[in-house]
Amino acid sequence: PFFSSISGKPKQIFKMSSGGACVLQRYLNQILHDFDAASSVRK
């Protein structure tokens, strides 16, 4: 069902995946920021 929905609406899937990438990027940036803060506190 997943692949058939992809072939049916490629533009919508692309929008969703690019939006997910933005969220993932923000999430990773937050993790890196927290990690830097924690490591600087430890020093």
mmJSON file of the N, C-alpha and C atoms, coordinates in Angstrom:
{"data_MODEL":{"atom_site":{
"group_PDB":["ATOM","ATOM","ATOM","ATOM","ATOM","ATOM","ATOM","ATOM","ATOM","ATOM","ATOM","ATOM","ATOM","ATOM","ATOM","ATOM","ATOM","ATOM","ATOM","ATOM","ATOM","ATOM","ATOM","ATOM","ATOM","ATOM","ATOM","ATOM","ATOM","ATOM","ATOM","ATOM","ATOM","ATOM","ATOM","ATOM","ATOM","ATOM","ATOM","ATOM","ATOM","ATOM","ATOM","ATOM","ATOM","ATOM","ATOM","ATOM","ATOM","ATOM","ATOM","ATOM","ATOM","ATOM","ATOM","ATOM","ATOM","ATOM","ATOM","ATOM","ATOM","ATOM","ATOM","ATOM","ATOM","ATOM","ATOM","ATOM","ATOM","ATOM","ATOM","ATOM","ATOM","ATOM","ATOM","ATOM","ATOM","ATOM","ATOM","ATOM","ATOM","ATOM","ATOM","ATOM","ATOM","ATOM","ATOM","ATOM","ATOM","ATOM","ATOM","ATOM","ATOM","ATOM","ATOM","ATOM","ATOM","ATOM","ATOM","ATOM","ATOM","ATOM","ATOM","ATOM","ATOM","ATOM","ATOM","ATOM","ATOM","ATOM","ATOM","ATOM","ATOM","ATOM","ATOM","ATOM","ATOM","ATOM","ATOM","ATOM","ATOM","ATOM","ATOM","ATOM","ATOM","ATOM","ATOM","ATOM","ATOM"],
"id":[1,2,3,4,5,6,7,8,9,10,11,12,13,14,15,16,17,18,19,20,21,22,23,24,25,26,27,28,29,30,31,32,33,34,35,36,37,38,39,40,41,42,43,44,45,46,47,48,49,50,51,52,53,54,55,56,57,58,59,60,61,62,63,64,65,66,67,68,69,70,71,72,73,74,75,76,77,78,79,80,81,82,83,84,85,86,87,88,89,90,91,92,93,94,95,96,97,98,99,100,101,102,103,104,105,106,107,108,109,110,111,112,113,114,115,116,117,118,119,120,121,122,123,124,125,126,127,128,129],
"type_symbol":["N","C","C","N","C","C","N","C","C","N","C","C","N","C","C","N","C","C","N","C","C","N","C","C","N","C","C","N","C","C","N","C","C","N","C","C","N","C","C","N","C","C","N","C","C","N","C","C","N","C","C","N","C","C","N","C","C","N","C","C","N","C","C","N","C","C","N","C","C","N","C","C","N","C","C","N","C","C","N","C","C","N","C","C","N","C","C","N","C","C","N","C","C","N","C","C","N","C","C","N","C","C","N","C","C","N","C","C","N","C","C","N","C","C","N","C","C","N","C","C","N","C","C","N","C","C","N","C","C"],
"label_atom_id":["N","CA","C","N","CA","C","N","CA","C","N","CA","C","N","CA","C","N","CA","C","N","CA","C","N","CA","C","N","CA","C","N","CA","C","N","CA","C","N","CA","C","N","CA","C","N","CA","C","N","CA","C","N","CA","C","N","CA","C","N","CA","C","N","CA","C","N","CA","C","N","CA","C","N","CA","C","N","CA","C","N","CA","C","N","CA","C","N","CA","C","N","CA","C","N","CA","C","N","CA","C","N","CA","C","N","CA","C","N","CA","C","N","CA","C","N","CA","C","N","CA","C","N","CA","C","N","CA","C","N","CA","C","N","CA","C","N","CA","C","N","CA","C","N","CA","C","N","CA","C"],
"label_alt_id":[null,null,null,null,null,null,null,null,null,null,null,null,null,null,null,null,null,null,null,null,null,null,null,null,null,null,null,null,null,null,null,null,null,null,null,null,null,null,null,null,null,null,null,null,null,null,null,null,null,null,null,null,null,null,null,null,null,null,null,null,null,null,null,null,null,null,null,null,null,null,null,null,null,null,null,null,null,null,null,null,null,null,null,null,null,null,null,null,null,null,null,null,null,null,null,null,null,null,null,null,null,null,null,null,null,null,null,null,null,null,null,null,null,null,null,null,null,null,null,null,null,null,null,null,null,null,null,null,null],
"label_comp_id":["PRO","PRO","PRO","PHE","PHE","PHE","PHE","PHE","PHE","SER","SER","SER","SER","SER","SER","ILE","ILE","ILE","SER","SER","SER","GLY","GLY","GLY","LYS","LYS","LYS","PRO","PRO","PRO","LYS","LYS","LYS","GLN","GLN","GLN","ILE","ILE","ILE","PHE","PHE","PHE","LYS","LYS","LYS","MET","MET","MET","SER","SER","SER","SER","SER","SER","GLY","GLY","GLY","GLY","GLY","GLY","ALA","ALA","ALA","CYS","CYS","CYS","VAL","VAL","VAL","LEU","LEU","LEU","GLN","GLN","GLN","ARG","ARG","ARG","TYR","TYR","TYR","LEU","LEU","LEU","ASN","ASN","ASN","GLN","GLN","GLN","ILE","ILE","ILE","LEU","LEU","LEU","HIS","HIS","HIS","ASP","ASP","ASP","PHE","PHE","PHE","ASP","ASP","ASP","ALA","ALA","ALA","ALA","ALA","ALA","SER","SER","SER","SER","SER","SER","VAL","VAL","VAL","ARG","ARG","ARG","LYS","LYS","LYS"],
"label_asym_id":["A","A","A","A","A","A","A","A","A","A","A","A","A","A","A","A","A","A","A","A","A","A","A","A","A","A","A","A","A","A","A","A","A","A","A","A","A","A","A","A","A","A","A","A","A","A","A","A","A","A","A","A","A","A","A","A","A","A","A","A","A","A","A","A","A","A","A","A","A","A","A","A","A","A","A","A","A","A","A","A","A","A","A","A","A","A","A","A","A","A","A","A","A","A","A","A","A","A","A","A","A","A","A","A","A","A","A","A","A","A","A","A","A","A","A","A","A","A","A","A","A","A","A","A","A","A","A","A","A"],
"label_entity_id":["1","1","1","1","1","1","1","1","1","1","1","1","1","1","1","1","1","1","1","1","1","1","1","1","1","1","1","1","1","1","1","1","1","1","1","1","1","1","1","1","1","1","1","1","1","1","1","1","1","1","1","1","1","1","1","1","1","1","1","1","1","1","1","1","1","1","1","1","1","1","1","1","1","1","1","1","1","1","1","1","1","1","1","1","1","1","1","1","1","1","1","1","1","1","1","1","1","1","1","1","1","1","1","1","1","1","1","1","1","1","1","1","1","1","1","1","1","1","1","1","1","1","1","1","1","1","1","1","1"],
"label_seq_id":[1,1,1,2,2,2,3,3,3,4,4,4,5,5,5,6,6,6,7,7,7,8,8,8,9,9,9,10,10,10,11,11,11,12,12,12,13,13,13,14,14,14,15,15,15,16,16,16,17,17,17,18,18,18,19,19,19,20,20,20,21,21,21,22,22,22,23,23,23,24,24,24,25,25,25,26,26,26,27,27,27,28,28,28,29,29,29,30,30,30,31,31,31,32,32,32,33,33,33,34,34,34,35,35,35,36,36,36,37,37,37,38,38,38,39,39,39,40,40,40,41,41,41,42,42,42,43,43,43],
"pdbx_PDB_ins_code":[null,null,null,null,null,null,null,null,null,null,null,null,null,null,null,null,null,null,null,null,null,null,null,null,null,null,null,null,null,null,null,null,null,null,null,null,null,null,null,null,null,null,null,null,null,null,null,null,null,null,null,null,null,null,null,null,null,null,null,null,null,null,null,null,null,null,null,null,null,null,null,null,null,null,null,null,null,null,null,null,null,null,null,null,null,null,null,null,null,null,null,null,null,null,null,null,null,null,null,null,null,null,null,null,null,null,null,null,null,null,null,null,null,null,null,null,null,null,null,null,null,null,null,null,null,null,null,null,null],
"Cartn_x":[0.82,0.0,0.86,2.012,2.867,3.395,3.9,4.475,3.407,2.217,1.154,0.758,0.782,0.425,1.523,2.766,3.872,3.711,3.448,3.315,2.07,1.078,-0.157,0.025,0.764,0.902,2.361,3.223,4.643,4.887,4.137,4.365,4.027,2.903,2.499,3.516,3.988,4.983,6.266,6.642,7.873,7.729,6.538,6.305,6.418,5.807,5.833,7.267,8.022,9.377,10.29,10.115,10.954,10.6,9.308,8.907,9.495,9.494,10.073,11.568,12.223,13.663,13.935,13.067,13.237,13.113,12.1,11.9,13.089,13.571,14.701,15.953,16.157,17.317,17.257,16.057,15.891,16.154,15.643,15.812,17.289,18.013,19.442,20.216,19.849,20.522,20.313,19.096,18.8,19.65,19.774,20.57,22.033,22.554,23.951,24.148,23.187,23.277,23.309,22.391,22.35,23.658,24.178,25.416,26.58,26.657,27.723,27.596,26.381,26.169,26.594,26.215,26.55,28.062,28.723,30.171,30.901,30.403,31.069,30.871,29.726,29.48,30.432,30.705,31.543,33.003,33.452,34.882,35.319],
"Cartn_y":[-1.222,0.0,1.281,1.22,2.413,2.805,1.817,2.118,2.582,1.995,2.408,3.849,4.252,5.632,6.578,6.128,6.955,7.192,6.122,6.274,7.081,7.073,7.821,9.315,9.715,11.145,11.487,11.514,11.785,13.169,14.176,15.538,15.637,15.022,15.086,14.367,13.198,12.438,13.247,13.919,14.718,15.85,16.489,17.56,17.035,15.88,15.287,14.935,14.333,13.891,15.092,16.155,17.343,18.01,18.01,18.559,17.735,16.423,15.545,15.781,16.055,16.327,17.607,18.614,19.87,19.609,18.836,18.526,17.742,16.78,15.953,16.821,17.748,18.635,19.47,20.001,20.808,19.955,18.73,17.809,17.498,17.226,16.921,18.145,19.326,20.545,20.726,20.437,20.568,19.592,18.36,17.345,17.791,18.272,18.718,19.892,20.801,21.962,21.507,20.592,20.077,19.364,18.615,17.863,18.828,19.884,20.883,21.542,21.887,22.529,21.596,20.33,19.359,19.159,19.065,18.826,20.063,21.255,22.469,22.594,22.117,22.153,21.193,20.065,19.038,19.505,20.36,20.722,21.427],
"Cartn_z":[0.0,0.0,0.0,0.639,0.72,-0.656,-1.403,-2.716,-3.695,-3.62,-4.533,-4.238,-2.973,-2.635,-3.125,-3.117,-3.613,-5.113,-5.868,-7.317,-7.65,-6.76,-7.016,-6.804,-5.753,-5.458,-5.152,-6.157,-5.917,-5.328,-5.801,-5.307,-3.832,-3.438,-2.033,-1.157,-1.622,-0.854,-0.731,-1.82,-1.781,-0.766,-0.755,0.21,1.623,1.868,3.204,3.601,2.678,3.018,3.241,2.452,2.644,3.97,4.326,5.616,6.751,6.575,7.585,7.718,6.588,6.624,7.41,7.23,7.972,9.467,9.847,11.261,11.799,11.008,11.442,11.617,10.678,10.767,12.046,12.344,13.555,14.787,14.746,15.879,16.108,15.01,15.129,15.627,15.135,15.594,17.095,17.567,18.991,19.797,19.3,20.007,20.069,18.934,18.91,19.854,19.886,20.77,22.234,22.586,23.954,24.289,23.328,23.561,23.801,22.996,23.173,24.541,24.929,26.224,27.358,27.258,28.309,28.389,27.245,27.259,27.772,27.484,27.971,29.483,29.978,31.417,32.12,31.475,32.106,32.239,31.317,31.318,32.593],
"occupancy":[1.0,1.0,1.0,1.0,1.0,1.0,1.0,1.0,1.0,1.0,1.0,1.0,1.0,1.0,1.0,1.0,1.0,1.0,1.0,1.0,1.0,1.0,1.0,1.0,1.0,1.0,1.0,1.0,1.0,1.0,1.0,1.0,1.0,1.0,1.0,1.0,1.0,1.0,1.0,1.0,1.0,1.0,1.0,1.0,1.0,1.0,1.0,1.0,1.0,1.0,1.0,1.0,1.0,1.0,1.0,1.0,1.0,1.0,1.0,1.0,1.0,1.0,1.0,1.0,1.0,1.0,1.0,1.0,1.0,1.0,1.0,1.0,1.0,1.0,1.0,1.0,1.0,1.0,1.0,1.0,1.0,1.0,1.0,1.0,1.0,1.0,1.0,1.0,1.0,1.0,1.0,1.0,1.0,1.0,1.0,1.0,1.0,1.0,1.0,1.0,1.0,1.0,1.0,1.0,1.0,1.0,1.0,1.0,1.0,1.0,1.0,1.0,1.0,1.0,1.0,1.0,1.0,1.0,1.0,1.0,1.0,1.0,1.0,1.0,1.0,1.0,1.0,1.0,1.0],
"B_iso_or_equiv":[0.0,0.0,0.0,0.0,0.0,0.0,0.0,0.0,0.0,0.0,0.0,0.0,0.0,0.0,0.0,0.0,0.0,0.0,0.0,0.0,0.0,0.0,0.0,0.0,0.0,0.0,0.0,0.0,0.0,0.0,0.0,0.0,0.0,0.0,0.0,0.0,0.0,0.0,0.0,0.0,0.0,0.0,0.0,0.0,0.0,0.0,0.0,0.0,0.0,0.0,0.0,0.0,0.0,0.0,0.0,0.0,0.0,0.0,0.0,0.0,0.0,0.0,0.0,0.0,0.0,0.0,0.0,0.0,0.0,0.0,0.0,0.0,0.0,0.0,0.0,0.0,0.0,0.0,0.0,0.0,0.0,0.0,0.0,0.0,0.0,0.0,0.0,0.0,0.0,0.0,0.0,0.0,0.0,0.0,0.0,0.0,0.0,0.0,0.0,0.0,0.0,0.0,0.0,0.0,0.0,0.0,0.0,0.0,0.0,0.0,0.0,0.0,0.0,0.0,0.0,0.0,0.0,0.0,0.0,0.0,0.0,0.0,0.0,0.0,0.0,0.0,0.0,0.0,0.0],
"pdbx_formal_charge":[null,null,null,null,null,null,null,null,null,null,null,null,null,null,null,null,null,null,null,null,null,null,null,null,null,null,null,null,null,null,null,null,null,null,null,null,null,null,null,null,null,null,null,null,null,null,null,null,null,null,null,null,null,null,null,null,null,null,null,null,null,null,null,null,null,null,null,null,null,null,null,null,null,null,null,null,null,null,null,null,null,null,null,null,null,null,null,null,null,null,null,null,null,null,null,null,null,null,null,null,null,null,null,null,null,null,null,null,null,null,null,null,null,null,null,null,null,null,null,null,null,null,null,null,null,null,null,null,null],
"auth_seq_id":[1,1,1,2,2,2,3,3,3,4,4,4,5,5,5,6,6,6,7,7,7,8,8,8,9,9,9,10,10,10,11,11,11,12,12,12,13,13,13,14,14,14,15,15,15,16,16,16,17,17,17,18,18,18,19,19,19,20,20,20,21,21,21,22,22,22,23,23,23,24,24,24,25,25,25,26,26,26,27,27,27,28,28,28,29,29,29,30,30,30,31,31,31,32,32,32,33,33,33,34,34,34,35,35,35,36,36,36,37,37,37,38,38,38,39,39,39,40,40,40,41,41,41,42,42,42,43,43,43],
"auth_comp_id":["PRO","PRO","PRO","PHE","PHE","PHE","PHE","PHE","PHE","SER","SER","SER","SER","SER","SER","ILE","ILE","ILE","SER","SER","SER","GLY","GLY","GLY","LYS","LYS","LYS","PRO","PRO","PRO","LYS","LYS","LYS","GLN","GLN","GLN","ILE","ILE","ILE","PHE","PHE","PHE","LYS","LYS","LYS","MET","MET","MET","SER","SER","SER","SER","SER","SER","GLY","GLY","GLY","GLY","GLY","GLY","ALA","ALA","ALA","CYS","CYS","CYS","VAL","VAL","VAL","LEU","LEU","LEU","GLN","GLN","GLN","ARG","ARG","ARG","TYR","TYR","TYR","LEU","LEU","LEU","ASN","ASN","ASN","GLN","GLN","GLN","ILE","ILE","ILE","LEU","LEU","LEU","HIS","HIS","HIS","ASP","ASP","ASP","PHE","PHE","PHE","ASP","ASP","ASP","ALA","ALA","ALA","ALA","ALA","ALA","SER","SER","SER","SER","SER","SER","VAL","VAL","VAL","ARG","ARG","ARG","LYS","LYS","LYS"],
"auth_asym_id":["A","A","A","A","A","A","A","A","A","A","A","A","A","A","A","A","A","A","A","A","A","A","A","A","A","A","A","A","A","A","A","A","A","A","A","A","A","A","A","A","A","A","A","A","A","A","A","A","A","A","A","A","A","A","A","A","A","A","A","A","A","A","A","A","A","A","A","A","A","A","A","A","A","A","A","A","A","A","A","A","A","A","A","A","A","A","A","A","A","A","A","A","A","A","A","A","A","A","A","A","A","A","A","A","A","A","A","A","A","A","A","A","A","A","A","A","A","A","A","A","A","A","A","A","A","A","A","A","A"],
"auth_atom_id":["N","CA","C","N","CA","C","N","CA","C","N","CA","C","N","CA","C","N","CA","C","N","CA","C","N","CA","C","N","CA","C","N","CA","C","N","CA","C","N","CA","C","N","CA","C","N","CA","C","N","CA","C","N","CA","C","N","CA","C","N","CA","C","N","CA","C","N","CA","C","N","CA","C","N","CA","C","N","CA","C","N","CA","C","N","CA","C","N","CA","C","N","CA","C","N","CA","C","N","CA","C","N","CA","C","N","CA","C","N","CA","C","N","CA","C","N","CA","C","N","CA","C","N","CA","C","N","CA","C","N","CA","C","N","CA","C","N","CA","C","N","CA","C","N","CA","C","N","CA","C"],
"pdbx_PDB_model_num":[1,1,1,1,1,1,1,1,1,1,1,1,1,1,1,1,1,1,1,1,1,1,1,1,1,1,1,1,1,1,1,1,1,1,1,1,1,1,1,1,1,1,1,1,1,1,1,1,1,1,1,1,1,1,1,1,1,1,1,1,1,1,1,1,1,1,1,1,1,1,1,1,1,1,1,1,1,1,1,1,1,1,1,1,1,1,1,1,1,1,1,1,1,1,1,1,1,1,1,1,1,1,1,1,1,1,1,1,1,1,1,1,1,1,1,1,1,1,1,1,1,1,1,1,1,1,1,1,1]
}}}
